[in-house]
């Protein structure tokens, strides 16, 4: 794996270790909503053996546990030790006996061939595209006729202002960005995702795009939630520039948020793509 990909993996692991305790606990509960939806769309049967890759705090793990029933089994894996630790606590509190969570990298799945009826992954699709193995390991451990189910962000029109603002504080190397775009296929559109799954060898492909309204009660809740998800990595980079920079950035962010003020608070449209395919 290239140094850049190793750095991406390292940064991702560090960030998720930092946010594990508060992830999904601050702000609107959209992670749970999207996790439930992924499991509902997936053809997970009672008694099935399911693998949840990049499980985080279990947004899709716990709905899958419920769906397979007592005779089924669900294994959740994550590269973040703290995510696994926090999710294990919840499994223990709920006295769940048909599930376990493990620290594991999706590039090196420590399971036998054809182990799972279903493999699900919430918002980890891009990670596979950065990997040299792509979906090879997923296909190896998936049973013949088994199904994969993934969720990912669609084009986030309501976030373009934020990306533009971030680039003013953390300039992007255009040459590197263009090279990355040429090597990583587009997975923010239904057609793009269909093409990726088809080229990866999946069959019976179904891809859905759904619009979701996410509401924050105030600007502070939005800001706190950003520090509790993957955006923390970017915010820390701005914070490292100096106190005046992060304060100025926050001020500009709060000004931009006015554009999204609604009766209930601050409203955003967040498109999510759900993709299914069989081996």
C-alpha positions, -999 to +999 in steps of 0.1 A: +000+000+000+013+035-009+024+059+018-006+082+011-030+053+016-012+043+048-014+079+060-052+080+052-057+048+072-036+061+101-054+095+103-088+077+101-079+054+129-066+083+151-097+104+144-122+076+152-103+067+183-107+103+195-145+105+187-156+070+196-171+080+230-193+108+216-199+095+180-236+095+173-244+109+207-243+146+198-269+163+176-295+146+154-295+108+154-292+104+117-265+077+119-290+054+136-317+063+110-293+055+081-281+023+098-317+011+103-325+019+067-295-001+053-305-032+073-341-028+062-331-027+025-307-056+029-320-091+024-310-103+059-329-134+069-335-149+104-306-172+113-282-155+089-245-149+096-237-112+090-205-092+090-207-054+096-175-037+083-165-004+098-193-008+123-185+024+143-209+025+173-233+000+158-258+020+138-263-010+115-249-036+138-277-035+163-306-036+137-288-065+121-286-084+154-324-079+158-331-091+123-311-123+124-327-134+157-313-157+184-303-183+158-283-159+137-249-143+143-235-108+137-198-099+138-188-062+137-153-051+128-136-017+130-101-004+126-106+018+157-099+001+190-120+027+209-150+022+186-148-016+193-144-009+230-175+014+232-197-009+211-186-039+231-198-021+263-232-016+247-234-053+237-225-063+273-251-039+288-278-053+266-267-089+273-265-098+236-251-132+231-252-137+193-228-109+184-192-099+188-170-070+178-134-072+168-105-048+159-098-057+122-088-041+089-111-048+060-080-052+038-071-083+059-102-101+070-094-129+094-122-152+084-125-183+063-137-183+027-175-180+023-182-173+060-211-149+057-246-147+042-245-109+043-219-082+046-230-047+053-210-015+056-223+020+065-203+049+049-172+028+043-175+025+005-148+050-003-124+032+019-126+001-004-118+023-034-086+036-017-075+000-010-054-020-034-076-050-027-108-031-034-136-057-028-115-089-031-116-097+006-153-090+008-160-114-021-137-140-005-155-142+028-190-138+013-209-170+006-219-178-030-253-161-035-247-139-004-254-102-005-235-070+003-252-038+014-235-005+015-245+031+023-226+062+013-232+100+009-247+112-023-238+147-037-240+169-007-251+202-022-258+216+013-221+211+022-204+227-007-201+260+011-182+242+039-158+225+016-151+258-001-145+275+032-122+248+044-100+251+013-093+287+022-078+276+055-062+243+042-052+248+006-055+217-016-027+206-039-045+208-072-021+184-090-026+158-062-064+163-061-067+158-099-046+127-098-068+113-070-100+121-089-085+102-119-078+071-099-108+069-076-141+064-094-171+085-086-193+070-059-215+100-052-241+091-078-263+061-084-248+054-119-213+057-105-220+032-077-237+008-101-206+009-124-182+002-095-202-028-082-206-042-117-169-039-124-161-055-091-180-086-100-212-082-081-246-093-095-283-084-090-272-048-083-297-024-069-289+011-060-312+037-043-308+074-036-328+088-008-331+125+004-330+130+041-338+161+061-315+166+091-323+193+116-299+208+142-316+228+170-289+255+169-255+265+155-236+252+186-251+217+182-240+217+146-205+228+156-203+202+185-214+174+162-187+183+137-162+177+164-178+143+171-176+129+136-149+124+109-148+162+103-128+165+135-097+156+116-101+187+094-111+210+123-080+199+142-058+209+113-074+244+113-071+245+151-034+237+148-029+269+127-036+289+158-064+301+181-072+331+159-076+309+128-101+284+144-121+313+160-123+331+126-132+299+109-160+293+134-173+328+130-174+323+092-192+290+096-218+305+119-225+332+093-229+307+066-252+285+087-278+314+085-286+302+050-300+270+065-322+285+092-357+270+093-386+270+117-373+240+136-337+252+138-311+246+110-322+222+082-300+203+058-308+179+030-285+149+032-288+125+002-277+089+010-271+062-015-278+025-006-263-002-028-269-039-028-254-067-048-248-105-047-219-128-053 
